Amino acid sequence: MGGYNSLGPASANDCAGSRPEQSSIIWACIFFVRGIAVVIGPLISGLLYSIGSKSAQAANVGYGSHGFKALEVFVGTCTVAASFGSVLMAMTKRKVQD
């Protein structure tokens, strides 16, 4: 979380571009979305864990053992989606600036 707090204002400033007065609004929106994620995230993970623990076998050791398979797939999918989103945003920003 230290990286989030230290890089967040710089990211908001970069998103604001030529309008630095909007960086505080962007930062507030980022914190708003983060707050929603803090509330919703544990609920989603609890549901995914309960789905996985029903199908998990005690002797199964390996990928997704102990009922975490659905949760691992969800986190991995979100990470890949965020990576693609970052790349698309960077490409879009370059096209707009050119």
N, C-alpha and C positions, 0 to 999 in steps of 0.2 A: 504494500500500500504506500510505501514511501515514494516509489517511482510515480505513482498516480498523482500524489499531491505535489511533487516537485515538477513534473512535466506537464501537468494539467494547465496551468496558466500560460505556459509557452505555447501549448497546442491551441488553446482558445485564442490567443493573440495571433497565431498563424492562420487560424480559420477566419478571423475578423479581417485580415488583409489590410486594405487601405482605410478601414473604418475601425480604429482602435477603441472607440467608445462602445462598440458592440461586444468586445471581448468579455466583459463582465456578464452580459446577458448569455453569451454562449457558455461560459463557465457555470452559470446557474442552471442552465438547461442540462449540462453534462451531470451536475450533481443531482438534479431531479431524476434523471434516468438511472443514475447509480442508486438512488434511494429506492426506486421501484424495484431494481434488481436485488437489492438487499432484502426486501420483503418477499418478493416472488421466488427468488432463487432457492431458498430452503424448502419452500412448498413443492416446487418442481422436483428437486432432488429427493425429497422424502417420498413422493409418488413413484419416481423412477426406481428408487431403492426397494420400495415395497413390491413393485412389479417384478424386479429381478430376484428378490429374496424368495419369492414364491416358487420360482423355477430353478433356483440354485440347488445344487446337490452338495452335501457336506464333504464328499470325497473329491469333488472337482477342484483341482488346484491349477491355476493358469490364468489365461485371459478372462477377465470378468468374474473371477471366483468370488465367493461370498456374497453374491447378489448385486455386484456393482457393474455388471455388463451394460445394462441399459443406461446407467448414469455415465459410464465412460464413453459410450457412443454419442450421447447427447453433448457432452463437453467437447469431444473431438470435433463433432459437426459444427458446433458454435465457433470453435477456434478457427476451423477452415473457412467458415463463412465470414468471420471478422477479417481474416487475412485477405481473402478475395475483395472484400469491401474496401480495405485499406489501399490495395493496389488500384482498384477502380477509381477511388477518390483521387489518388495521386495522378493517375492518367488524365482524369477529367480536369484537374487543376492545371496541369501543364497545357492542355488544349485551350483552356479559357485564357491563360496568361499569354499564349502565343498569338 
